[in-house]
Amino acid sequence: MEELIQKIERLKKENDFVILAHYYVDGAVQDIADYVGDSFYLSKVATEVEAKNILFAGVSFMGCDSGLPYGSYGYCRPYKRG
């Protein structure tokens, strides 16, 4: 697990992104996130971070709200497994 965490940290630096995780996601995801909170808190954080990219770890019903494209920003919704 430690090797995976190191790889994620390296990729975050190389690709200039932060991880925002909702309280509803698995604890392991919250452990590697830069910010953890409810939807309101994370939406405020998303407007204030200086990183070029944001990886938002939420639950499926949140994808509708976070998936709206703004300007040159893109949106990638992961596929649902299982």
N, C-alpha and C positions, 0 to 999 in steps of 0.2 A: 504494500500500500504506500509506503514511504517513497518508493521509486515513482509511482504514479503521481503523487502529490508534487514531487520535484519537477516532473515533466510538465504538469499543468502550470506550475509557477513559471517555468522557463517560457512556455508558450504565451502566457499572459504578458510577459515582458517583451517578447519578440513581436507580438501582434498588437500591443497597446490596448489591452482590454481588462475590464474588471468583471467580477462575477457578483450578481445580485441574486439572492436566494430568498424565496418566500418561506415563512414558517412551516408551510404545508409540505415542503419537500423533505426527502430523506436527510437524516442527520449527517451522513457522510458528505453530502453536497453542501450542507450548511457549514461544515467544518472547513471546506476549502474556499468558501465564498468570502468576498471582501466586505460585503454588507448583507445582513440578515434582518428581515422584518416583515411587517404586514404590507399590503398593497400600497397604502397611502405613503408610508415611509419610503418604500422602494421607488415610488414614482417621483418623490422629492429628490432622492439621492440621484436618480437617473438624470435629472436636469442640472445637477451640480458637479458631477464627476468630470475630470479633465481627460479621461481616457478616450481614445478614438472609437473604441468598440465596447459594447456592453453585452454580456452574456446573461440573460435573465432566466433563472431557474424557477419556474412556477408550475402550476398545475394546468391541465388542459383548458379549463374554462377561462383562464386568464389570457390565453393566446389571442383571443378575439380583440381584446383591448390593446395589447402590446404589439399587435401585428400591423398596425397602420403605418405606412411609410411616411416619413417626413423629409422633404427636401432630398438630399443626396444619400440619406440613410437607407439602408436596406433591412430586410427582415427575413429571417430564416426560421421556419418552424420545423422542428425535428419530427420525424415520423413517429407514430405511436406503435409501440411493440406490445405484443401479447394481448 
